[in-house]
Amino acid sequence: MNAPILLLYGVLGLVGGAIYFAVLRFSLGLPGWRLVAAAAAARLATAGLLFWLAAQGGAGPLLAALAGFLAARAIALRWVRSLPP
């Protein structure tokens, strides 16, 4: 697998992770447990679909997507830590 395709999967993982953590942040303010559970199910299904699609390309694309997802996690954690309490 060549580098541009792996980079594309990495960017896909980064965007998917950003969406995942944005929905997580959004779900913190939702009223009622049903909406929170629906948001959690949507997050997990989306992440599962992202990684399943990447796994169809093999181990390299899957690892690139995971690296992008983890980069999005690091960015989200840094952003949350910079917020005032």
Helices and strands as residue ranges (DSSP letters): H 3-27, H 33-55, H 59-82
